Amino acid sequence: ISPAQHDQTLFEERHLRYIHPLGKGNFGSVELCRYDPLGDNTGELVAVKKLQPNKQSTLEDFKKEVKTLSILHCDYIVKYRGVCYSTGRLSMSLVMEYLPNGSLIGYMENNRHNVTPRRMLLFASQICKGMEYLQTLRYVHRDLAARNILVASESLVKIADFGLTKVIPCDKEYYRVTQPGESPIFWYAPESINESRFSHKSDVWSFGVVLHELFCYCDTNSNPKRLCMQEIGHNVQSPSISMQLANILKNNWRLPAPPNCQPKVYNLMKQCWVYNFEERPCFSDLGNQIETIMQDERESPKG
Ligand SMILES: CCS(=O)(=O)N1CC(CC#N)(n2cc(-c3nc(Nc4ccc(C(=O)OC(C)(C)C)cc4)nc4[nH]ccc34)cn2)C1
C-alpha cells in the first residue's frame, strides 16, 4: 500500500491536475489544481503553492512555512491539506484548501457597491481573531496585508501566506531578521524599518494598515505604497525610501483617514500606528473595540 492511501496529507503528483494560476509572490506562486486519483474529474479542487527557489528563498524556508501552516488550526487561517513531493526533483509543494472568492483586494474592488462598513468591521474582527490565535503560539506574521487575506465567503475571510512568519524565541519579545529581502516596508512599523525588529506589536501596526486598505475598498489609488510615496515626494535618490518613510513617520505623518470613514474607525487605525510599540493595543483589545463599534452600528443602522 502506498503511504498516500494511509496518510491523508500526502498528495501524489501524478493525480494533481493543474488548472490555472491563482497568485504570485516574491518566492512562490499558487496554482489551482484538482486532486483526481480516480481520473474522472470528481476529485477536489486544491490550492497548491510551489516554491520558486532563488537566491533569497530556500527549500529550508519553505519547509518551515509548511511546518508552520500544518500546525495552525483556526477558522480565520487558511487550512493546510498536505504536501506533494515531486518525483525525482528535490522540490515539494504545499497543498491548501481552495478559497473560491480569491484575495480580499479583488473581492473589495469587485464588490465595492455592496460591502458595508459593518461587513468591513466583521472582516477586521476575523483577521484580529486569527492574529490573536497566532500570538498564542508566539508567531509573528510579518506580512499582514490585504493582498494576503483570502475571502472564504461573503461573511468569512482568512489569513494566508505564512512565508515570512517567524516564531519569537522564548527569552525575547521580538524577532530580529538579518536578511530583509523584498520588504513590504509600507506595511512596516517604524521599529521594523529602522531595526528589523518584529513583534506582535509590529503585526498590530500592519493590522492598522489592513484596516486602512479595507476602508479604502482596497482601491489602488489609495493603497499604502502610493499614499506614502506621494508624501515622500518622488526624489527616490538619497536618502533611501525606507529612510524617508521612517522620517515622515517619526514626524508623525500617518496614512490619511479614508473617505467617509467613521472617526471611531480611523481612531482604531491611529492606535495601531502609535510610534512607541509598547503603547499600541494588543489584538484582543482591538477585537473588543471592533465588537463595540459593530454593536453601536447595529443599534443605529446608518450605513
Ligand atoms: C509568496 C506569495 S504566494 O505566491 O505564495 N501567494 C500569493 C498568495 C497571496 C495570498 N494570500 N495567494 C494565495 C492564493 C490562494 N488563492 C485561493 N483562491 C483564489 C480564488 C480565486 C482567485 C481569483 O483571482 O479569481 C478571480 C476570478 C480573478 C477573481 C484567486 C485566488 N485559494 C487559496 N488557498 C490557499 C492559498 C490560496 C492566491 N494567491 C500567496
The ligand as an SDF file (V2000), in Angstrom:
LIG
                    3D

 40 44  0  0  0  0  0  0  0  0999 V2000
    4.6070   34.4270   -1.9750 C   0  0  0  0  0  0  0  0  0  0  0  0
    3.1460   34.6740   -2.1420 C   0  0  0  0  0  0  0  0  0  0  0  0
    2.3980   33.2660   -2.8480 S   0  0  0  0  0  0  0  0  0  0  0  0
    2.7980   33.1510   -4.2260 O   0  0  0  0  0  0  0  0  0  0  0  0
    2.6490   32.1330   -2.0200 O   0  0  0  0  0  0  0  0  0  0  0  0
    0.7890   33.5400   -2.8130 N   0  0  0  0  0  0  0  0  0  0  0  0
    0.1440   34.6910   -3.3940 C   0  0  0  0  0  0  0  0  0  0  0  0
   -0.9350   34.4730   -2.3290 C   0  0  0  0  0  0  0  0  0  0  0  0
   -1.3460   35.7410   -1.6280 C   0  0  0  0  0  0  0  0  0  0  0  0
   -2.2640   35.3710   -0.5600 C   0  0  0  0  0  0  0  0  0  0  0  0
   -2.9380   35.0340    0.2410 N   0  0  0  0  0  0  0  0  0  0  0  0
   -2.0650   33.7170   -2.8590 N   0  0  0  0  0  0  0  0  0  0  0  0
   -2.8030   32.7700   -2.2240 C   0  0  0  0  0  0  0  0  0  0  0  0
   -3.7980   32.4120   -3.1010 C   0  0  0  0  0  0  0  0  0  0  0  0
   -4.9100   31.4830   -2.8940 C   0  0  0  0  0  0  0  0  0  0  0  0
   -5.9890   31.6980   -3.6740 N   0  0  0  0  0  0  0  0  0  0  0  0
   -7.0940   30.9340   -3.4910 C   0  0  0  0  0  0  0  0  0  0  0  0
   -8.1880   31.1700   -4.2610 N   0  0  0  0  0  0  0  0  0  0  0  0
   -8.3610   32.0900   -5.2850 C   0  0  0  0  0  0  0  0  0  0  0  0
   -9.5840   32.0960   -5.9480 C   0  0  0  0  0  0  0  0  0  0  0  0
   -9.8270   32.9930   -6.9910 C   0  0  0  0  0  0  0  0  0  0  0  0
   -8.8300   33.8920   -7.3760 C   0  0  0  0  0  0  0  0  0  0  0  0
   -9.0640   34.8570   -8.4810 C   0  0  0  0  0  0  0  0  0  0  0  0
   -8.2450   35.6870   -8.7580 O   0  0  0  0  0  0  0  0  0  0  0  0
  -10.2470   34.7460   -9.1110 O   0  0  0  0  0  0  0  0  0  0  0  0
  -10.7440   35.7830   -9.9950 C   0  0  0  0  0  0  0  0  0  0  0  0
  -11.6280   35.0750  -10.9500 C   0  0  0  0  0  0  0  0  0  0  0  0
   -9.6350   36.5170  -10.7380 C   0  0  0  0  0  0  0  0  0  0  0  0
  -11.4990   36.7710   -9.1140 C   0  0  0  0  0  0  0  0  0  0  0  0
   -7.6040   33.9050   -6.7090 C   0  0  0  0  0  0  0  0  0  0  0  0
   -7.3720   33.0050   -5.6680 C   0  0  0  0  0  0  0  0  0  0  0  0
   -7.1850   29.9450   -2.5760 N   0  0  0  0  0  0  0  0  0  0  0  0
   -6.0960   29.7100   -1.8050 C   0  0  0  0  0  0  0  0  0  0  0  0
   -5.9160   28.8110   -0.8040 N   0  0  0  0  0  0  0  0  0  0  0  0
   -4.6710   28.9480   -0.2950 C   0  0  0  0  0  0  0  0  0  0  0  0
   -3.9980   29.9720   -0.9620 C   0  0  0  0  0  0  0  0  0  0  0  0
   -4.9240   30.4630   -1.9230 C   0  0  0  0  0  0  0  0  0  0  0  0
   -3.6220   33.1860   -4.2590 C   0  0  0  0  0  0  0  0  0  0  0  0
   -2.5370   33.9630   -4.0830 N   0  0  0  0  0  0  0  0  0  0  0  0
    0.0420   33.6340   -1.5560 C   0  0  0  0  0  0  0  0  0  0  0  0
  1  2  1  0
  2  3  1  0
  3  4  2  0
  3  5  2  0
  3  6  1  0
  6  7  1  0
  6 40  1  0
  7  8  1  0
  8  9  1  0
  8 12  1  0
  8 40  1  0
  9 10  1  0
 10 11  3  0
 12 13  1  0
 12 39  1  0
 13 14  2  0
 14 15  1  0
 14 38  1  0
 15 16  1  0
 15 37  2  0
 16 17  2  0
 17 18  1  0
 17 32  1  0
 18 19  1  0
 19 20  1  0
 19 31  2  0
 20 21  2  0
 21 22  1  0
 22 23  1  0
 22 30  2  0
 23 24  2  0
 23 25  1  0
 25 26  1  0
 26 27  1  0
 26 28  1  0
 26 29  1  0
 30 31  1  0
 32 33  2  0
 33 34  1  0
 33 37  1  0
 34 35  1  0
 35 36  2  0
 36 37  1  0
 38 39  2  0
M  END
$$$$
